[in-house]
């Protein structure tokens, strides 16, 4: 059984658990979420473009990831929106780990 998402984020194990639990009953992300996260991991500089394309841009004054998580229900969107902030759900090493995993699956 996978730990809670909050635990995974706090312990910087989200990427590891996404990979480990893929195609199991404890899968963290569904196919659409994986596609979105993959696009981000390939080029994190496209963060704002991906958020805009997926209607996940936060409003002025919102905490990063508010629209993605609370309105859209997207963990991948939350990871993208918070990346590079004080509350980043994924660290650069985790993005590299996911990018390598996505590459190995292609």
N, C-alpha and C positions, 0 to 999 in steps of 0.2 A: 504494500500500500504506500502510495506517495504521501509525503508530508503536505501540510497545507501550503497554499501558494505564498501566504505571508511568511511562513518559515523558510521556504525556498528562496524567496527574495532576500530576506534578512541574512541568510547563511550563504548567499551567492551560489546556490546549487540549482537554480531554475533551469539553466541550459542543460546541465547534466541530467536532470529529471525529465525534461522534455525528450531527450534522446533515449534515456533508459526505458521510459514507459511508453515509447511510441509503439503503436500496434498492440497494446495490451489493454486490459480492462481498466487500467489506471491512467490511460492516455491523458496528457495534460492539454494538448491542443488538437482541434479537429483539422480537417484538410484545408479549409479556407483560412484558418488562423495560421497554419504552417506556411501556406503560400505567401501570406502577408509578411510573416516573420522572415521567410527566406529572402524576399525582395529587399527587406531592410538589411539583413546580414550581408548580402552581396555588396551593398553600397550604403553604409550608414549616413553618408552625406545627403542622401535623398529623404531624410527624415521628414522634413516639412512637406515635401511633395506627396509622400505616402499618406501623411495625416490629412492633407487637404483632399486628395483623391478619395479617401475613405470617410470623409466627413467626421474626422476626429480631432479637428483643431480646437483647442481650448479657447474659451473666452478670456478676455483681459481680466486679470485678478484671480482666475481659477488656478488651482494647483495643477502642475503638469499631470496629464493622464486622466483628468476628471471626465472629460467627454468620452474618451475611449472606454473607460471602465464603467462609469455610471450610466451613460446614455446608450452606448453601443454594446456594452458587455463584452469587450474585446481585451483579453489578456495580452495578445500580441500588440495591439494598439497601445495599451498601457506601457508595455516595454519600450515601444518606439518613442512615445511621447515623453517618457521620463528619462530616456537615454541622454547621458551627458549632464544631468541635473544632480542636485544633492540627493534626490530620492530615486536615483537610477535603479530600475529593476534588474538590468543586465549590466555587467561590467565589460570593458573592452575584451578581456580574455574569454568571457562567455560568448560574446558575439563571434570571436574567432573560432571557438569550439563549435558553435552552431554552423558557421560558414563551412568549415571543414566537413562536418557531418552532412550538410546539404550537398556538398560537392561529391561526397562518396556515394550518395544515393542516386545521382544522376546517371 
